[in-house]
Amino acid sequence: MAPKTARARRLGIALRHHREAAGLTLETAADEINSTRSTLSRYENAQTLITPATVRALLTSYGVSAEEVASAVQLAKDARKPGWWVSYSYLLDPRTIDFIALEAEATAIANFEPSVVPGLLQTADYIRGVMRGGPHTLGDDLVEQRVKVRLDRQQRLTGDDPPILDAVIDEGALLRPVGDQSVMDGQLRHLVKMAELPNITVQVIPLSAGYHRGTRGSLHILEFADPEDPIIASVETVAGQMILDRAGETRTCTKIMEHLRSVALSPADSRAMLLSVLKGR
């Protein structure tokens, strides 16, 4: 199954919108292109990539204008272009690949981490420490390949037209050793440096804040430039990563993130804490 990119989701939403505007059921619309209800449903839910030719046939049968058909056909072509992450498909589980594909198109990323430094702000040595401390023993080659994946994900932050990143970190993550002292020192200095970029905000929730709504696990929220693209949330559970896109679920996640920002120190005070932890090491 292809990754559910933002473009694929946007195309699926457009297909459903035009079908409903034409007053057609899934069954009736599928009959128009000699397909099945389940196949058309997968197209609309971005679970299966649809060919540009099928997009043209569907929208023409819906009576859509030539201009809108051309736009949707181009979107279908764009959605089929492989991303850089495709070469790592053998290394990562499908849910992670889906999330990376969505993250690559996000214009705003919010991330809370209770136990480790956010992945997009980790140094290579810190990533190695995290990988070696995971539940599965990985060989050196696999560790280095996973390090490469994470570093590739980070490139957007300092590239052209970078996304906004709001990172909220629990103080415990700053105090928990990953690797030796030089690794942690390098990681803390990197956090301070990255927080100086105009598109990156780093906030720390002090231990003195006590129990808060983020103590249950990490949280990611992705937003996209096109208003038709729903917000995506991702939470880590003991069973792995869960991607949420239903309005009620993402609304709850957004409220939790707002709460976490409110109990966190200001960006300036967070910087002071980072420097204090670094000095005290």
KEVOTOR-615604 format. One record per residue: residue number from 1; residue in three letters; z, x, y of N, C-alpha, C in turn. Coordinates in Angstrom, 3 decimals. Last residue first. Layout:
BEGIN
- NUM;ALA;Z;X;Y;Z;X;Y;Z;X;Y
...
END
This chain:
BEGIN
- 281;ARG;33.958;26.049;20.102;33.654;26.435;18.722;34.008;27.904;18.481
- 280;GLY;34.274;25.339;22.702;35.475;25.403;21.876;35.230;25.840;20.465
- 279;LYS;31.722;25.216;23.721;32.616;26.271;24.225;33.817;26.455;23.304
- 278;LEU;30.792;22.921;22.407;30.124;24.212;22.193;31.031;25.374;22.596
- 277;VAL;32.471;21.002;23.492;32.512;21.249;22.043;31.913;22.614;21.733
- 276;SER;31.617;21.224;26.161;33.017;21.494;25.811;33.145;21.793;24.328
- 275;LEU;28.982;20.454;26.035;29.279;21.808;26.472;30.702;22.208;26.094
- 274;LEU;29.392;17.796;25.222;28.599;18.706;24.388;28.920;20.160;24.736
- 273;MET;30.810;16.824;27.443;31.451;16.894;26.128;30.715;17.859;25.219
- 272;ALA;28.857;16.976;29.420;30.088;17.760;29.580;30.807;17.900;28.251
- 271;ARG;27.069;15.109;28.399;26.654;16.508;28.518;27.885;17.414;28.621
- 270;SER;28.645;12.853;28.736;28.258;13.254;27.382;27.813;14.714;27.376
- 269;ASP;28.768;12.650;31.459;30.011;12.956;30.743;29.724;13.399;29.307
- 268;ALA;26.037;12.020;31.881;26.643;13.208;32.503;27.920;13.618;31.773
- 267;PRO;25.680;9.598;30.407;24.906;10.800;30.066;25.530;12.082;30.640
- 266;SER;29.002;8.252;29.719;27.769;8.314;30.510;26.980;9.550;30.086
- 265;LEU;30.149;7.460;26.401;30.287;8.141;27.676;28.954;8.092;28.427
- 264;ALA;29.971;4.164;24.896;29.683;5.595;24.942;29.972;6.158;26.328
- 263;VAL;30.192;1.505;25.083;31.425;2.220;24.728;31.229;3.740;24.747
- 262;SER;27.572;0.805;25.750;28.654;0.456;26.675;29.952;1.193;26.356
- 261;ARG;26.030;1.563;23.600;25.821;2.239;24.887;27.005;2.006;25.826
- 260;LEU;27.014;-0.294;21.761;27.241;1.128;21.538;27.052;1.918;22.832
- 259;HIS;26.053;-2.697;22.846;27.495;-2.476;22.739;27.800;-0.987;22.585
- 258;GLU;23.326;-2.285;22.507;23.858;-2.450;23.866;25.364;-2.199;23.880
- 257;MET;23.242;-2.285;19.720;22.890;-1.072;20.447;23.408;-1.133;21.882
- 256;ILE;23.959;-4.953;19.226;24.827;-3.875;18.736;24.536;-2.581;19.503
- 255;LYS;21.750;-6.234;20.330;23.083;-6.462;20.900;24.055;-5.363;20.468
- 254;THR;19.759;-5.349;18.590;19.678;-5.004;20.011;21.032;-5.174;20.687
- 253;CYS;20.580;-6.554;16.211;20.568;-5.093;16.307;20.523;-4.635;17.762
- 252;THR;20.178;-9.252;16.876;21.524;-8.769;16.539;21.608;-7.256;16.695
- 251;ARG;17.404;-9.197;17.176;18.252;-9.586;18.318;19.679;-9.091;18.095
- 250;THR;16.537;-8.599;14.640;16.351;-7.588;15.684;17.186;-7.908;16.923
- 249;GLU;17.281;-10.991;13.330;17.818;-9.702;12.900;17.715;-8.661;14.015
- 248;GLY;15.778;-12.941;14.670;17.233;-13.037;14.624;17.879;-11.711;14.273
- 247;ALA;13.095;-12.045;14.218;13.656;-12.145;15.571;15.184;-12.171;15.568
- 246;ARG;12.478;-9.593;11.720;12.679;-10.996;12.084;13.451;-11.082;13.394
- 245;ASP;12.350;-6.991;10.930;11.448;-7.401;12.009;11.563;-8.883;12.361
- 244;LEU;13.796;-4.091;9.543;13.984;-5.487;9.927;13.030;-5.852;11.055
- 243;ILE;14.046;-1.957;6.838;13.310;-2.236;8.063;13.364;-3.733;8.339
- 242;MET;16.459;0.116;5.443;15.963;-1.252;5.500;15.277;-1.458;6.850
- 241;GLN;16.923;2.930;3.334;16.537;2.402;4.634;16.012;0.978;4.528
- 240;GLY;19.514;2.767;0.792;18.380;3.358;1.486;18.086;2.654;2.803
- 239;ALA;21.762;1.728;-0.234;20.566;1.559;-1.055;19.335;2.169;-0.393
- 238;VAL;23.594;2.038;1.703;23.766;2.881;0.517;22.545;2.798;-0.392
- 237;THR;21.487;1.947;4.662;22.481;1.385;3.750;22.635;2.329;2.559
- 236;GLU;20.410;2.053;7.960;20.639;2.814;6.734;21.737;2.147;5.924
- 235;VAL;17.970;0.046;9.590;19.366;0.383;9.341;19.454;1.147;8.028
- 234;SER;15.721;-0.619;12.170;15.923;0.010;10.871;17.391;0.371;10.734
- 233;ALA;13.621;-2.950;13.856;14.912;-2.282;13.694;14.990;-1.698;12.286
- 232;ILE;11.085;-3.617;16.190;11.421;-3.257;14.812;12.793;-2.584;14.806
- 231;ILE;9.722;-6.208;18.188;10.643;-5.083;18.052;10.939;-4.867;16.568
- 230;PRO;6.260;-7.196;17.833;7.701;-7.464;17.759;8.503;-6.161;17.680
- 229;ASP;3.627;-7.027;19.985;4.254;-6.291;18.885;5.749;-6.560;18.869
- 228;GLU;2.821;-8.221;22.247;2.612;-8.976;21.009;3.258;-8.296;19.811
- 227;PRO;3.107;-6.391;24.264;4.151;-7.429;24.123;4.003;-8.276;22.867
- 226;ASP;2.496;-3.053;23.563;1.904;-4.387;23.544;3.000;-5.434;23.348
- 225;ALA;4.264;-0.878;23.298;3.656;-1.180;24.589;3.115;-2.597;24.648
- 224;PHE;7.364;-1.408;21.463;5.968;-1.029;21.585;5.370;-1.521;22.901
- 223;GLU;10.431;-0.115;20.104;9.705;-1.049;20.958;8.311;-0.508;21.208
- 222;LEU;12.837;0.200;17.559;11.539;0.628;18.084;10.928;-0.483;18.928
- 221;ILE;15.984;1.343;16.745;15.243;0.209;17.294;13.970;0.759;17.935
- 220;HIS;18.240;2.277;14.169;17.064;2.611;14.974;16.469;1.306;15.505
- 219;LEU;21.439;3.247;13.151;20.591;2.150;13.615;19.453;2.722;14.453
- 218;SER;23.897;4.055;10.609;22.927;4.388;11.648;22.034;3.195;11.961
- 217;GLY;27.118;2.343;10.133;25.932;3.111;9.750;24.967;3.313;10.894
- 216;ARG;29.548;1.316;10.923;29.035;0.924;9.596;27.806;1.717;9.184
- 215;THR;30.232;1.884;13.469;30.865;2.693;12.426;30.334;2.359;11.030
- 214;GLY;29.314;0.383;15.525;28.380;1.301;14.903;28.966;2.089;13.757
- 213;ARG;31.261;-1.113;16.708;30.305;-1.819;15.847;29.302;-0.901;15.168
- 212;HIS;34.303;0.848;16.377;33.264;0.144;17.140;32.207;-0.366;16.179
- 211;TYR;37.559;2.129;16.674;36.578;1.442;15.827;35.571;0.717;16.709
- 210;GLY;37.805;4.517;19.378;38.307;3.800;18.210;37.191;3.170;17.390
- 209;ALA;37.316;6.070;21.500;36.836;4.692;21.606;37.329;3.852;20.428
- 208;SER;38.041;8.604;20.837;39.062;7.790;21.497;38.622;6.335;21.684
- 207;LEU;35.743;9.783;20.016;36.629;9.267;18.971;37.699;8.360;19.572
- 206;PRO;33.047;8.754;22.198;34.210;9.585;21.863;35.052;8.948;20.767
- 205;ILE;29.686;8.718;21.844;30.829;7.805;21.744;32.040;8.631;21.329
- 204;VAL;27.344;10.119;24.051;28.287;10.358;22.954;29.386;9.303;22.997
- 203;GLN;23.872;10.040;24.766;25.225;9.564;25.042;26.094;9.776;23.806
- 202;VAL;20.940;11.172;26.179;21.902;11.391;25.096;23.272;10.915;25.558
- 201;THR;17.616;10.411;26.813;18.997;10.195;27.235;19.902;10.378;26.022
- 200;ILE;14.431;11.503;27.738;15.484;11.520;26.714;16.854;11.347;27.353
- 199;ASN;12.507;11.849;29.627;12.323;10.720;28.710;13.430;10.610;27.662
- 198;PRO;13.125;14.185;31.050;13.193;12.886;31.738;13.087;11.677;30.820
- 197;LEU;15.343;16.510;29.450;13.999;15.949;29.593;14.083;14.556;30.187
- 196;GLU;17.937;17.154;28.945;17.453;17.428;30.300;16.049;16.873;30.528
- 195;ALA;18.367;16.807;26.300;18.883;15.754;27.186;18.448;15.962;28.628
- 194;MET;17.489;19.194;25.253;16.630;18.016;25.113;17.063;16.897;26.050
- 193;LYS;19.725;20.866;25.875;18.394;21.141;26.423;17.502;19.897;26.383
- 192;VAL;21.768;19.712;24.360;21.912;19.832;25.814;20.546;20.013;26.471
- 191;LEU;20.669;20.026;21.787;20.961;18.691;22.309;21.061;18.706;23.835
- 190;HIS;20.631;22.826;21.607;19.360;22.079;21.585;19.558;20.668;22.135
- 189;ARG;23.332;23.407;21.525;22.542;23.887;22.663;21.220;23.129;22.762
- 188;LEU;23.915;22.223;19.037;24.533;21.697;20.251;23.769;22.137;21.498
- 187;GLN;22.382;23.874;17.328;22.122;22.438;17.401;22.697;21.842;18.686
- 186;GLY;23.537;26.361;17.658;22.135;26.169;18.016;21.796;24.703;18.183
- 185;ASP;26.072;25.788;16.631;25.926;26.221;18.021;24.497;25.997;18.500
- 184;MET;25.401;25.171;13.971;25.973;24.139;14.838;25.859;24.510;16.313
- 183;VAL;24.438;27.685;13.155;23.584;26.493;13.051;24.091;25.407;13.991
- 182;SER;26.660;29.278;13.509;25.468;29.565;14.311;24.503;28.385;14.285
- 181;GLN;28.439;28.263;11.601;28.716;28.065;13.026;27.484;28.309;13.889
- 180;ASP;26.361;26.844;8.922;27.437;27.681;9.463;27.566;27.484;10.973
- 179;GLY;25.811;23.398;7.928;25.462;24.807;7.954;26.624;25.615;8.527
- 178;VAL;27.506;21.289;9.821;26.310;21.274;8.983;25.756;22.694;9.040
- 177;PRO;30.698;20.005;10.518;29.860;21.197;10.313;28.677;20.898;9.392
- 176;ARG;31.363;17.551;12.847;31.148;17.758;11.413;30.234;18.955;11.190
- 175;LEU;31.332;17.168;15.531;32.424;17.978;14.988;32.218;18.313;13.518
- 174;LEU;29.269;15.491;16.028;29.255;16.784;16.709;30.285;17.738;16.114
- 173;ALA;29.950;13.243;14.634;28.752;13.956;14.205;28.676;15.344;14.839
- 172;GLY;32.127;12.282;16.067;32.348;12.856;14.742;31.157;13.653;14.244
- 171;GLU;31.045;11.054;18.271;31.604;12.392;18.431;31.828;13.074;17.088
- 170;ASP;27.936;9.464;17.649;29.388;9.434;17.536;29.920;10.867;17.614
- 169;ILE;25.302;9.088;19.921;25.869;9.858;18.817;27.376;9.704;18.808
- 168;VAL;22.303;7.737;20.871;23.745;7.544;20.956;24.350;8.184;19.709
- 167;ALA;19.381;8.205;22.669;20.144;8.623;21.495;21.634;8.456;21.759
- 166;ASP;16.487;6.956;23.603;17.894;6.776;23.930;18.693;7.080;22.668
- 165;LEU;13.401;8.037;24.572;14.379;8.118;23.480;15.781;7.981;24.047
- 164;ILE;10.177;6.983;25.286;11.544;7.073;25.789;12.468;7.112;24.574
- 163;PRO;7.389;9.011;24.158;8.203;7.794;24.165;9.532;8.052;24.856
- 162;PRO;4.991;10.832;26.230;6.050;10.756;25.210;6.801;9.427;25.272
- 161;ASP;2.367;11.726;27.231;2.796;10.336;27.162;3.881;10.124;26.100
- 160;ASP;2.123;14.730;25.357;1.591;13.866;26.404;2.045;12.432;26.165
- 159;GLY;5.272;15.915;23.963;3.824;15.889;24.135;3.398;15.039;25.316
- 158;THR;7.872;15.816;23.267;7.519;16.799;24.286;6.011;16.859;24.526
- 157;LEU;7.967;13.818;21.372;8.958;13.805;22.443;8.596;14.750;23.585
- 156;ARG;6.126;14.350;19.387;5.775;13.355;20.406;6.717;13.420;21.606
- 155;GLN;7.403;16.097;17.622;6.427;16.623;18.567;6.073;15.642;19.680
- 154;GLN;9.046;15.038;15.663;9.642;15.355;16.959;8.614;15.725;18.024
- 153;ARG;7.522;14.869;13.390;7.919;13.614;14.051;8.425;13.882;15.466
- 152;ASP;7.450;17.565;12.706;6.210;16.902;13.137;6.523;15.604;13.873
- 151;LEU;10.070;17.877;11.869;9.631;18.591;13.067;8.329;17.997;13.598
- 150;ARG;9.980;16.321;9.544;10.848;15.927;10.657;10.449;16.621;11.950
- 149;VAL;8.106;17.734;7.977;7.890;16.332;8.322;8.706;15.954;9.553
- 148;LYS;9.401;20.222;7.703;8.116;20.136;8.417;7.826;18.701;8.847
- 147;VAL;11.557;19.488;6.100;11.812;20.026;7.443;10.544;19.888;8.283
- 146;ARG;10.167;18.853;3.817;10.846;17.780;4.542;11.219;18.223;5.957
- 145;GLN;9.315;21.410;3.099;8.317;20.371;3.374;8.937;19.214;4.159
- 144;GLU;11.750;22.684;2.649;10.892;23.142;3.749;9.823;22.113;4.093
- 143;VAL;12.641;21.251;0.386;13.434;21.250;1.616;12.543;21.620;2.797
- 142;LEU;10.686;21.924;-1.477;10.802;20.537;-1.029;11.602;20.434;0.258
- 141;ASP;11.238;24.687;-1.727;9.920;24.222;-1.285;9.990;22.797;-0.754
- 140;ASP;13.886;24.784;-2.704;13.567;25.318;-1.380;12.232;24.797;-0.852
- 139;GLY;14.758;21.626;-4.282;14.361;23.020;-4.296;13.961;23.461;-2.896
- 138;LEU;17.568;19.486;-3.911;16.154;19.756;-3.664;15.898;21.255;-3.734
- 137;THR;19.683;17.179;-5.275;19.459;18.610;-5.143;17.967;18.869;-5.020
- 136;HIS;20.710;14.334;-3.495;19.812;14.893;-4.502;19.606;16.375;-4.230
- 135;PRO;22.357;13.644;-1.396;22.775;13.251;-2.752;21.917;13.855;-3.851
- 134;GLY;22.444;16.553;0.868;22.153;15.184;0.459;22.560;14.904;-0.968
- 133;GLY;22.620;19.071;1.828;23.876;18.373;1.607;23.688;16.945;1.154
- 132;ARG;20.114;19.922;2.283;20.822;20.559;1.163;22.148;19.881;0.870
- 131;MET;19.475;18.423;4.521;18.721;18.233;3.283;19.472;18.799;2.084
- 130;VAL;21.253;19.491;6.425;21.347;18.081;6.044;20.669;17.846;4.702
- 129;GLY;20.299;22.124;6.592;21.671;21.867;6.171;21.862;20.438;5.707
- 128;ARG;17.721;21.664;7.587;17.893;22.297;6.268;19.301;22.032;5.723
- 127;ILE;18.382;20.625;10.075;17.680;19.779;9.097;17.860;20.352;7.699
- 126;TYR;19.438;22.928;11.231;20.319;21.775;11.009;19.686;20.845;9.974
- 125;ASP;17.142;24.490;11.415;18.256;24.943;10.574;19.218;23.797;10.257
- 124;ALA;15.578;22.931;13.205;15.104;23.195;11.847;16.249;23.606;10.929
- 123;THR;17.594;20.494;14.995;16.905;21.777;14.876;16.482;21.980;13.421
- 122;GLN;17.172;17.033;15.897;17.733;18.072;15.026;16.911;19.358;15.091
- 121;LEU;16.277;14.842;17.180;16.883;15.877;18.015;17.487;17.009;17.191
- 120;LEU;15.416;13.019;15.364;14.431;13.467;16.342;14.964;14.576;17.242
- 119;GLY;17.822;12.459;13.943;16.759;13.263;13.347;15.757;13.810;14.345
- 118;PRO;20.961;12.777;15.610;19.723;12.019;15.368;18.583;12.929;14.918
- 117;VAL;23.551;14.386;13.777;22.738;14.385;14.985;21.458;13.601;14.685
- 116;VAL;25.608;12.210;11.735;24.787;13.400;11.957;24.095;13.293;13.307
- 115;SER;27.177;9.906;11.846;27.618;11.037;11.021;26.843;12.325;11.251
- 114;PRO;26.176;7.795;13.374;27.632;7.996;13.310;28.056;9.304;12.664
- 113;GLU;23.592;7.303;15.656;23.974;7.984;14.428;25.481;8.232;14.433
- 112;PHE;21.144;5.229;17.056;22.567;5.556;16.961;22.820;6.212;15.622
- 111;ASN;18.330;5.125;19.058;18.874;5.570;17.776;20.364;5.864;17.909
- 110;ALA;15.388;3.749;20.315;16.838;3.838;20.469;17.421;4.171;19.103
- 109;ILE;12.344;4.339;21.807;13.112;4.504;20.570;14.587;4.589;20.931
- 108;ALA;9.292;3.177;23.026;10.721;3.340;23.288;11.463;3.361;21.952
- 107;THR;6.816;3.080;21.988;6.919;3.614;23.352;8.378;3.805;23.759
- 106;ALA;5.585;3.843;18.718;6.603;3.241;19.586;6.590;3.891;20.965
- 105;GLU;3.971;5.074;16.942;3.318;4.247;17.953;4.305;3.625;18.933
- 104;ALA;5.624;6.395;15.199;4.567;7.172;15.839;3.857;6.396;16.940
- 103;GLU;7.154;4.394;14.091;7.770;5.258;15.091;6.715;6.024;15.883
- 102;LEU;5.347;3.438;12.165;5.727;2.594;13.303;6.306;3.445;14.440
- 101;ALA;5.243;5.618;10.428;4.006;5.095;11.003;4.295;4.227;12.226
- 100;ILE;7.935;5.826;9.702;7.313;6.918;10.444;6.032;6.438;11.130
- 99;PHE;8.205;3.426;8.237;8.964;3.627;9.462;8.355;4.731;10.320
- 98;ASP;6.473;3.862;6.077;6.265;2.719;6.967;6.967;2.942;8.300
- 97;ILE;7.773;6.072;4.927;6.414;6.224;5.459;6.107;5.091;6.431
- 96;THR;10.125;4.801;4.100;10.191;5.871;5.093;8.823;6.092;5.734
- 95;ARG;9.121;3.053;2.203;9.813;2.510;3.378;9.901;3.549;4.490
- 94;PRO;7.987;4.783;0.217;7.131;3.925;1.049;7.819;3.381;2.296
- 93;ASP;9.475;8.113;0.324;9.343;6.772;-0.246;8.578;5.876;0.725
- 92;LEU;7.684;11.262;0.389;8.609;10.281;0.952;8.409;8.915;0.322
- 91;LEU;5.752;12.807;-0.820;7.080;13.378;-0.639;8.125;12.331;-0.264
- 90;TYR;3.289;11.727;-0.802;3.835;12.073;-2.120;5.307;12.464;-2.031
- 89;SER;2.717;11.557;1.904;3.017;10.327;1.164;3.661;10.607;-0.190
- 88;TYR;1.947;13.511;3.608;3.293;13.629;3.046;3.674;12.409;2.196
- 87;SER;-0.460;12.861;4.651;-0.430;14.013;3.747;0.940;14.221;3.107
- 86;VAL;0.198;10.845;6.403;-0.433;10.486;5.128;-0.349;11.646;4.132
- 85;TRP;1.075;11.598;8.884;2.076;11.466;7.832;1.479;11.196;6.450
- 84;TRP;-0.961;11.495;10.684;-0.591;12.812;10.172;0.338;12.730;8.971
- 83;GLY;-2.871;8.554;9.667;-1.989;9.302;10.547;-1.617;10.624;9.908
- 82;PRO;-6.211;7.332;9.266;-4.996;7.917;8.684;-4.188;8.678;9.722
- 81;LYS;-7.379;4.266;10.479;-7.391;5.717;10.670;-6.102;6.319;10.118
- 80;ARG;-7.143;1.577;10.354;-7.497;2.246;9.100;-7.539;3.774;9.237
- 79;ALA;-6.729;0.708;12.885;-5.614;0.576;11.945;-5.872;1.321;10.646
- 78;ASP;-9.236;1.004;14.037;-8.165;1.912;14.430;-7.021;1.903;13.420
- 77;LYS;-10.568;-1.155;12.838;-11.045;0.211;12.602;-9.944;1.217;12.916
- 76;ALA;-9.093;-3.267;13.878;-9.133;-3.077;12.424;-9.596;-1.670;12.075
- 75;LEU;-9.734;-2.967;16.552;-8.346;-2.798;16.137;-8.267;-2.555;14.629
- 74;GLN;-12.418;-3.644;16.461;-12.042;-2.275;16.834;-10.606;-1.973;16.411
- 73;VAL;-12.130;-6.338;15.796;-12.837;-5.445;14.872;-12.484;-3.993;15.171
- 72;ALA;-10.880;-7.297;18.093;-10.158;-7.320;16.821;-10.801;-6.391;15.794
- 71;SER;-12.961;-6.946;19.968;-11.661;-6.299;20.169;-10.884;-6.207;18.863
- 70;ALA;-14.943;-8.612;18.915;-15.193;-7.172;19.041;-13.886;-6.403;19.196
- 69;VAL;-13.674;-11.090;19.181;-14.044;-10.598;17.854;-14.225;-9.088;17.896
- 68;GLU;-13.501;-11.297;21.920;-12.266;-11.183;21.154;-12.533;-10.691;19.740
- 67;GLU;-16.257;-11.489;22.505;-15.454;-10.410;23.087;-14.164;-10.198;22.300
- 66;ALA;-17.057;-13.811;21.213;-17.613;-12.532;20.771;-16.779;-11.357;21.288
- 65;SER;-14.351;-16.114;20.494;-15.384;-15.553;21.361;-15.824;-14.181;20.872
- 64;VAL;-13.999;-17.896;17.378;-13.451;-17.004;18.406;-14.594;-16.386;19.217
- 63;GLY;-14.366;-19.603;15.240;-14.968;-19.954;16.526;-14.459;-19.119;17.680
- 62;TYR;-13.560;-18.930;12.761;-12.564;-19.625;13.585;-13.132;-20.043;14.938
- 61;SER;-15.668;-17.492;11.833;-15.462;-18.820;11.237;-14.441;-19.634;12.022
- 60;THR;-15.191;-15.196;13.295;-16.400;-15.969;13.568;-16.260;-17.378;13.018
- 59;LEU;-12.879;-14.315;12.061;-12.802;-14.783;13.437;-14.042;-15.551;13.852
- 58;LEU;-13.907;-13.659;9.442;-12.825;-14.614;9.652;-12.855;-15.198;11.060
- 57;ALA;-15.892;-11.729;9.960;-16.238;-12.973;9.263;-15.182;-14.047;9.508
- 56;ARG;-14.415;-9.702;11.225;-15.530;-10.352;11.920;-15.866;-11.704;11.286
- 55;VAL;-12.650;-9.034;9.151;-12.128;-9.523;10.435;-13.220;-10.285;11.178
- 54;THR;-14.468;-8.063;7.313;-13.730;-9.286;6.992;-13.119;-9.886;8.252
- 53;ALA;-15.310;-5.759;8.633;-16.282;-6.805;8.309;-15.593;-8.137;8.009
- 52;PRO;-12.965;-4.201;8.778;-13.562;-4.726;10.004;-14.554;-5.872;9.732
- 51;THR;-10.638;-5.146;6.182;-11.808;-4.406;6.641;-12.335;-5.009;7.938
- 50;ILE;-7.072;-4.941;6.276;-8.261;-5.776;6.228;-9.448;-4.977;6.772
- 49;LEU;-4.392;-3.765;4.349;-5.344;-3.520;5.428;-6.599;-4.350;5.220
- 48;THR;-1.571;-5.707;3.627;-2.806;-5.139;3.106;-3.753;-4.937;4.280
- 47;GLN;0.435;-6.538;5.203;0.826;-5.935;3.929;-0.371;-5.290;3.236
- 46;ALA;0.215;-7.951;7.553;-0.045;-6.507;7.571;0.424;-5.812;6.300
- 45;ASN;0.245;-10.621;7.430;1.556;-9.977;7.445;1.462;-8.454;7.402
- 44;GLU;-2.423;-11.214;7.238;-1.715;-11.668;8.434;-0.336;-11.028;8.562
- 43;TYR;-3.017;-10.156;4.699;-3.689;-9.643;5.896;-2.871;-9.977;7.149
- 42;ARG;-1.446;-11.778;3.099;-1.134;-10.340;3.168;-1.814;-9.689;4.366
- 41;SER;-2.766;-14.206;3.489;-1.374;-14.078;3.924;-0.980;-12.611;4.048
- 40;LEU;-5.147;-13.635;2.215;-5.155;-13.862;3.656;-3.740;-13.738;4.225
- 39;THR;-4.183;-13.462;-0.434;-4.831;-12.309;0.201;-4.810;-12.448;1.712
- 38;SER;-3.214;-16.046;-0.885;-2.284;-14.922;-0.928;-2.877;-13.685;-0.251
- 37;ARG;-5.557;-17.622;-0.718;-4.459;-17.834;0.229;-3.543;-16.612;0.281
- 36;THR;-8.572;-15.688;-1.165;-7.462;-16.506;-1.646;-6.387;-16.619;-0.573
- 35;SER;-12.080;-16.042;-0.253;-10.901;-15.262;-0.601;-9.803;-16.203;-1.081
- 34;ASN;-14.440;-16.868;1.030;-14.374;-16.731;-0.432;-13.231;-15.827;-0.881
- 33;ILE;-14.100;-17.427;3.627;-14.586;-16.072;3.317;-14.504;-15.784;1.821
- 32;GLU;-13.212;-20.034;3.586;-14.338;-19.698;4.477;-14.920;-18.325;4.160
- 31;ASP;-10.938;-20.011;2.047;-12.172;-20.538;1.454;-13.393;-20.137;2.268
- 30;ALA;-9.090;-19.176;3.935;-9.462;-18.257;2.851;-10.758;-18.698;2.194
- 29;ALA;-8.852;-21.481;5.473;-9.416;-20.277;6.076;-9.873;-19.292;5.004
- 28;THR;-7.645;-23.190;3.608;-8.954;-23.529;4.180;-9.631;-22.298;4.759
- 27;GLU;-5.209;-21.820;3.084;-6.147;-22.140;2.006;-7.553;-22.374;2.551
- 26;LEU;-3.953;-21.694;5.585;-4.316;-20.457;4.893;-5.376;-20.718;3.827
- 25;THR;-5.495;-24.187;7.721;-4.435;-23.707;6.840;-4.885;-22.390;6.215
- 24;LEU;-6.556;-24.414;11.126;-6.859;-24.198;9.715;-5.626;-23.735;8.946
- 23;GLY;-6.755;-24.641;13.901;-6.237;-25.758;13.131;-6.482;-25.642;11.638
- 22;ALA;-7.345;-22.585;15.501;-8.500;-23.312;14.958;-8.068;-24.502;14.104
- 21;ALA;-4.856;-21.611;15.923;-5.530;-22.225;17.070;-6.744;-23.035;16.614
- 20;GLU;-4.403;-20.469;13.436;-3.625;-21.639;13.815;-4.259;-22.369;14.990
- 19;ARG;-6.227;-18.339;13.621;-6.354;-19.347;12.543;-5.629;-20.624;12.934
- 18;HIS;-5.261;-16.910;15.806;-6.591;-17.526;15.888;-6.791;-18.587;14.805
- 17;HIS;-2.723;-16.108;14.774;-2.832;-16.897;16.009;-4.179;-17.621;16.077
- 16;ARG;-3.440;-14.549;12.561;-2.685;-15.788;12.364;-2.813;-16.710;13.583
- 15;LEU;-4.782;-12.461;13.876;-5.472;-13.261;12.862;-4.768;-14.596;12.647
- 14;ALA;-2.726;-11.417;15.478;-3.919;-12.001;16.104;-4.662;-12.894;15.117
- 13;ILE;-0.989;-10.443;13.523;-0.520;-11.498;14.428;-1.707;-12.202;15.077
- 12;GLY;-2.617;-8.447;12.435;-2.182;-9.574;11.612;-1.715;-10.750;12.452
- 11;LEU;-2.830;-6.712;14.619;-4.031;-7.372;14.112;-3.645;-8.584;13.272
- 10;ARG;-0.191;-5.854;14.810;-0.800;-6.559;15.937;-2.042;-7.323;15.484
- 9;ARG;0.090;-4.523;12.369;0.914;-5.715;12.633;0.306;-6.549;13.756
- 8;ALA;-1.709;-2.439;12.769;-1.946;-3.374;11.671;-1.146;-4.659;11.879
- 7;ARG;-0.471;-1.166;14.930;-1.814;-1.738;15.101;-2.111;-2.755;14.006
- 6;ALA;1.902;-0.304;13.803;1.958;-1.297;14.872;0.599;-1.954;15.070
- 5;THR;1.501;-0.089;10.193;1.535;0.448;11.541;1.597;-0.680;12.562
- 4;LYS;2.590;0.039;7.293;2.460;-1.105;8.196;2.605;-0.600;9.628
- 3;PRO;0.669;2.129;5.114;1.793;1.932;6.027;1.534;0.777;6.985
- 2;ALA;-0.848;0.564;2.210;-0.932;1.357;3.426;0.286;1.113;4.305
- 1;MET;0.000;0.844;-1.193;0.000;0.000;0.000;0.000;0.880;1.244
END
